[in-house]
């Protein structure tokens, strides 16, 4: 059985990764002052942050039209028996549900969905694992079991400069944002029940980074070999420095430098840093 792997642009996989594993990606869209851009196609992440910095209106993001998934699945049906379509958390986007609806509209191929309950490079780790297993000839059921097992070791922690982006974009409730005066601190955020929520209140960015590194140390001791992504919103130099320091501490861990592109960057804001990890 041949199984195709589909994801969306918020996994922020490189072109090399997409090509190496034959992964199919459907873009989400960002609207900057009336101009629409397909993420990863029309706009690089650096261009996005440059445009937004001078924009008068808050950007808007849109999930892919169901028709894009239908078209892709119909094309894949010619060469594949099944699809596993893997997406960012259904709690922050309708992309996953849209892909499932499209799968029900296409004949000749079995479409299986997997909600990562995450986004960005952590989502990418799920996609890459699925693609590796698909290349090995594993069945869709075997791949989905492996992804559920991977979920048990997966965590994402996000440090933002301004919670206002998440509030305006509706990805963090007003109640959550105001608890304990969170708007005045540098909270560590995480995914809880598929949504972005406060994890811990920390007063400074430096202390927040140190705290997440402490959490990582616990996981490394538990799992030993891991995949860890340091993800940045247009603060590559800082992220690179963090990664290099961690590489010296944990030479046996697989580290990856990644970024928040236009869609996730819209909701987190420039300067955000995140850590995403799972067992290797």
N, C-alpha and C positions, 0 to 999 in steps of 0.2 A: 504493500500500500504506500502510495506517495502522498506525503502530507506537506502542504504549503504553510509557511509562517507569515502572518500579516500583523503589522502593528501600525502605529501612527507616528507623526512627526515629533511628539513630545518625548519619545524614547531617546531622542538626540543621538542616534547611532551615526557613526561615520559612514561615508560612502564606501570605504573599504570593508567595513563590517557588513553592510547591506549586500555588497557584491559577493563577498567571500561565502556567505551563508545563504544567498539567494532569498533574502528577506524582502518582503513587499511592504512598503510604507505609504500610508495615506495621510496627506497633510491637513492639519487644522489651519484656520485662517485668522489673521489679525487685522483689525480695521483701525487705521491711524488717520484720524480726521477725514473720514470718508473714502480713503484709499485702501483697497483690499489687497492683502499679500498672503500667498500660500507659504506657510512656514517651511523653511529649508529649501525653498525653490526660488521665491522672488526676493527674499530678504535674509541677509546673514544676521547673526545675533549682534554683531558690532554695529551694523547699519541700523538695526532696530533701536538700540539704546541711544544712538545719536539722534534719530528722528524723534523719539519720545521726549528726550530732554528739552527739545524746543517746541513741543506740541502744546496747544492750549487745552485740548480735550484728552480725557483719559482713554487709552486704547480699549477696544472691545475685541473679544475673541469668540470664534464660532467653531463648533464641531463640524466635521466633514458632512456634506449632504449624503443621505442614505444612498442616493444614486451612484456616488463614487464607489461605495463598497459593493453595490450590486454589479456594477460594470467590472470591477476587479475580480469578484468571485466568479462571474460568468466566464471571464478569460481563463482563470485558474482551473475551472471545471474541465477544460480541454486537455489538461496535462496532469491533473492531480485528482486523487480520490477524496481528499479531505483538506480542511483548512483549520488551523488554530489561530484565532484572531485575538491579539493580546494588547490591552490598552490601559491608559491611565485610569486612575480611580474613578469609578462611576459616581462617587460622591462629589466630585468637582467638575465633571463633564458628562455630557450625554453621549460621548463617542462610543463607549462600550455598548450601550443599549442600541444605538443606531446600527452598529455592526451586526448585532444579533438579529435585529429586524431585517436587515438586508439579507442575512443568511437564510432566513425563512422564505425569502422571495425568489431564491435561486434554486434551480433543479440540477441534479446531476453531480452534486458535491455536498459532502457533509461538513457543515460549519460549526465548529466548537469555539466557545468564547472563554477567555480567561481575564478576569478583572484583577489587575495587579494590586489594587488598593494603594497605589503609589503613583509616582510619575518620574520623569527625567531618567537619569542614568540607572536608578534602581529598577525602573520599568525595563530599561534596556538589558539589564542582567537577566531578567526573566525571558526576554525575547531571544537573547543569545543562547541561553540554556536550551530553550525549545528548539531552536534552529540546529544546534549540535545534535540533539537527539533525533530530530527529523532526518538529518543526513545519515545517521546510523541505522535508519530504517525502523525506528520505534513507532508503535501505533499511536494514534491520537490519545487513546486512553492512558497508555504508559507515559506519554509526555505530560498530560494533565496531572497525573499522580506525582510525577517528579516536580512539577511546578508548585503543587500544594506543599510538598515537603520543603521546597526551597523557601516558601513563604514563612515557615516557622523560624528561620534564621534571619529574615530580612527586616531591616529597620532603616528609617530615614529621619534625620534630624535637621531642621532648617533654622537658620539665624537670619533674621531680616532687620534692615535698618529702620523700616517704616511700616507698621501694621496697616496703615491707611490704604495701601494698595490692595491688600487682601479684603479689607472691609468694603471698599468701593466695588471690587469685582465680585462680591458676594461669596467669596470662598472662606471667609471667617465671619462668624456671626458677631453682631454688635455686642451682644452679651459677653461672648468670649473675649472680645477685644478689650472690654472695659473692666473685666474682673481684676481686682487688685491694681488698677491703674496700669494695665499692661502697655498702654500706649506710651508710657513714660520710661519703660525699661527695654532691655534687649531680650525678649523671651526666646526660649528654645521651643520650636514648634515640631509637631510630628503628625503622622496620620493616625487618627483614631476613628473607628467606625466609618472608614472610607473618606473622612473629611480631615481638613487641616485644623488642628486644635493646639492650644498651649500645652506644653509638656512641663516646663519649669520656668520660673521667673528668675532672670539673672540681670544684674545691674549694668554690666558692661559687656561689650563684644568680646574682649579678651577673656573674661571669665566664662562667657558662653562657649567659646571655642575650647577652652580648657575642660569644661564639663563634658562636652561631647567626646573629646579625646579620652576622657576617663571611661565613658560608656563604651567606646570602641575597645579599650584595653580589656574590659571584662569579656567582650565578645571574642576577641582574639584568643584569650586564654581558654575560652570554652570550645571554640571551633578550630583553632590553630590556622588552617589554611582558609583564607577568605578572599572575596572580591570586594574591594572598597573603592567607591568613587568620591572624589572631592569635586563638588559642583559649584560653579560660580555664576553670578549675574554681572558679567562685565568687570570682574576684578580678578583677572587671570593671574597677575603677579602674586597677589596674596594667596590665592588657592595653590599656586605652584609651590610657594614657600612652605605652606602647610603640608602638602603632599611629600615634599622632599624630606622634611623633618620626620614624618611618620615612616617613610621608607627606610630611614636609618634605624628607627626603633624596631620595625617589623619587616626585616628583609624577606621573610617567607610569605608575606601577604601580597596579593596582586592589587596594585593601585592603578587607578585610572583618573585622569583629569578630564572633567566634562564641564558643561555649561548649561545655563537656563536660556533657551531660545526665546523668541518673541511671545509665544503663548503663555508659558509658565512665567517668563520674566515680567509679563504684564501684571500678573497677580502678586508677585513677590517684590518686585522693584529692584532697581539697580543697586549693586553692592551686597546683595544677599549671598550667603554661603551655605552650603548644605553638605551633609555626609550621607551616603547611602551604602549599605553593605548587606552581604549575605554570604553564606558558606560557599566555598568554591566547589 
